[in-house]
Amino acid sequence: MDIPQTLTLATLTLAETKGQYTATHCAMAAAALLLYDYIVTLGQESRYIWTDVRAGYAAIFLINRLNMLCMAIYMIMERARFTL
């Protein structure tokens, strides 16, 4: 009776490990895609958003941009720490 329980625990641990592996790589891919998008759209951003810095939408855009950038960097650092 102990053998099936041991196999179940081993299988559960393997499934959890695979799930964590998948979640880690999906989060890293999402953060990398977000950073790639920021780099690609930087020219358009400077042309359309930052021409009039005094506009209210520029401040909102900056807050949103910095928030998402910090979240992406945090996700990469968190996942990189976990995988090492």
N, C-alpha and C positions, 0 to 999 in steps of 0.2 A: 504494500500500500504506500510505502514511502517513495518508491520509484516514480509513479505517475505524478506525485506532488512535486518531486524534484524536476522532472521534465517540464511540468507546467510552469514552474518558477523560472527555469532556464529559458523556455520559449517566451515567457512574458518579458523577461529581461532583454532578450534579443529583439522582440518587437518594440519595446520602449526605446532601445538603442537605435534601431532603424528609424523610428519616428523622430527622435531627437536629431539624428543625422539629417533627415529630410528637412525638418524645420529650420535647422541651422543654415543649410545651403539655400533654402528658399528665401530666408531673411537676408542672407548675404547677396543673393541675386537681386532682390528688390532694392536694397540699399545701393548696390552698384548701378542699377538701372536709373535710380533717382539722381545719383551723382553724374552719370553720363548725360542725362537730360539737362541738368544744370549747365554742364559744359557746352553742350550743343546749342542751347538757346541763349547763351550769354550775349551774343551779338545782337539778337533781336531784343533782348531785355534792355540793353544799354540804349538801343535806338528808340524804343517805344516807351519805356518806363522812366528812364533817368534823364530825359530831355528837359523835363520840368520837375525839379526836385521838390519844389514848394507845394506841389499838388498833394492832396490828402491820400489819393490812391497809392502814391509812391511809398508813403510810410506804412500803409497796410501791406503792400506788396513786400516791403523789406522785412517786416515782422514775420510774415508768412514764409518768406524765403529762408530767413535765418532759422526759424523754428524747424522747418523740414530738413535743413542742412544739418543742424545739430542732432536731430533724431536719427538721420542716416549715419552720421559718424558714430553716434552712440551704439547703434545696432551693429555696425561693423566691429567696433572695439569690444562690445559685449560678446559677440559670437566668436571673434578671434581669441579672446581670453578663454572661452569655453573649450575651443577645439585644441588649444595648446595644452 
